Amino acid sequence: MTEDPSTLAVFYKGWSDYQTLLTKAIAPLTTEQLTLSVAPGLRSISTIVRHMIGGRARWFHDMIGVGDEEFASLGRWDSKGAPERDAAELVFGLETSWRVMQEALASWTPEEMLQSYENDPGDEPALFTRQWIIWHLIEHDLHHGGEVSLTLGLHGLQALDL
């Protein structure tokens, strides 16, 4: 099925709106609020957001080859032992990763969305297409953004205004 590029832009608008809601929810948080989690032993808001940023950068830079070294460094924000980040840094990471992804998406034709990349031997799927990677990141953002929203709401803070 061939998609009209303008149709894709309309579809991605929802993802863009979600990105805006997420950054608006993160921006006012204090260092203490960023350490909140749903329960002891579960990831904090900061850890979840760093994971979202790291995943975006790894998929786009390491797998697809998009972005510069500054962008690639975002892929290490959720590594073991990585430093904590304050709200301004997290917003920077979200906005920077978003900008790089959107620039790439705007430059690809529907046919280029079918370009494939090899996975590690023995892993499934054996090949990833750009389309699969984009869908995976959308569902990844939605899943983890939901965790952030739930955590905020559980602690009486403003959740994502969906």
N, C-alpha and C positions, 0 to 999 in steps of 0.2 A: 504494500500500500504506500503510495507516494503522498506525502503531506505537502501542502502549500506552505512555504516559509512563513507567510503571514499568519497562518493557522498555528504554527509552532510558537510564534511570538505571543499570541493570545494565551496559549496553554501555559507558557512559562511565566506569564504575568501573575498567576496564582502563586507560584513559587517565590516570585519577587515580593509579593505582598506578605507572604509568610516570613521571609527574610526580614522585612521591615518590622513586623510585629515582634520577632525574636530580638532584634537589636534594641528596640524600644523597651522591652522587658528587662534586658540585661543592663543597659546603660546606667540606670540610677542605683544599682545594687552596691552595697558596701562590701568591703572585704569579708566581714563576718557573714553577711547574707549569702555570698558566693560559696561559702563552705557548707551551707545547708544541704541536707539530703533527706530522702523519704524515710530512711531508717539507718541506724548504725550499720556500717559495713557496706552501704550502697554508695554509689558515686554522688559526689557533690555537684551542685550547679556548675561550678567552675570546671570540674573534671569533664562533665558532659559536654559543655560548650567547647572546651579544648579538643575533645575527641571529634566533635563535628568539624571543627576547623582543620584538624589534622587529617581527617579522612578526605575532605575536599581536596586539600593540597596533594596528598599522596596519589589519589586517583588521577587528578588532572596533570600533575607534574611528573610523577614517577611512571605512571602507566601511559598517559597520552602524550606527555612531553610538552605541556603548555606551561608558560610562566617562567619567571626568572629565578635567580637563587634566593632572593628575599621571599618569594612565594613558596619555593621549595622548603625553606626553613620553617614555614608554618606546619608542615607535615610532621615536624618533631615536637610540636607543642604538647602532644599527649603521650610522649614517650615516658617510660619509667624514669623517675628522677627529674623530669622537666620542671622548671620553676612554675609556681603559681602565677596567675595573671590577675591584674585588677580589672574592673569593669571596662575602663577605657581601652585597655589592651585587648580584651575579648571582643569589644565592638570593632576595634581596628582589624583584628583577625577575621571576624565575620565579614566585614565590609570589603577587606582586601581579597579574601578568597571569593566572595560573591562577584566582585568586579572582574577578576581574572576569568572566572567561569562564564560570566555573561558575555564578555568580549569574545571568548572562543565560540560560544553558542551562536552569537550573531554572525560569526564569520563562516560557519559550516553550512553547506547545502544539505538537503535531506539525504542525498546520496552519500555524502561524507559521514553522515551519522552511522552508516553501515560499516565504516572502516573497523577492522578487527585487530585485537591485540592478544598475544598468547598469554595464557595463565601459567602458573607453575605446573610442571608435569605431574599428572595424576590428580590435580584438582578439578573440580567441576564448577562452572563450565570450563572446557578446555580453551575456548576463545571468548573474549569479551568484545562486544561492539561498543562504539561510542554511545549508541542508543541505550544499551544495557547499563553502561556506567552512569549515564545521566539518570535513568530511572532509579537505579540503585541509590544514587545520592539524594534524589527527591524523597524516596521512602526512608532513607537514613535520617535526613533532616526532619521529616515529619515525626518519625519515631522518637528521636532524641529531643526534639523541640517539645513534644508531648511530655516527656519526662521532666523537662525544665518547668513547663507550665504546671504540671501536677505538684512538683516540689514547691514552687512558689505559692500556689494556692493552699497547699497543706499547711504552710507556715504563715498564712494570712497576708501574703504579699500579692501584688497585682500580677496575675498570670497573663499569658498571651491573650489578647483581646480578640478571640476568634469570632 
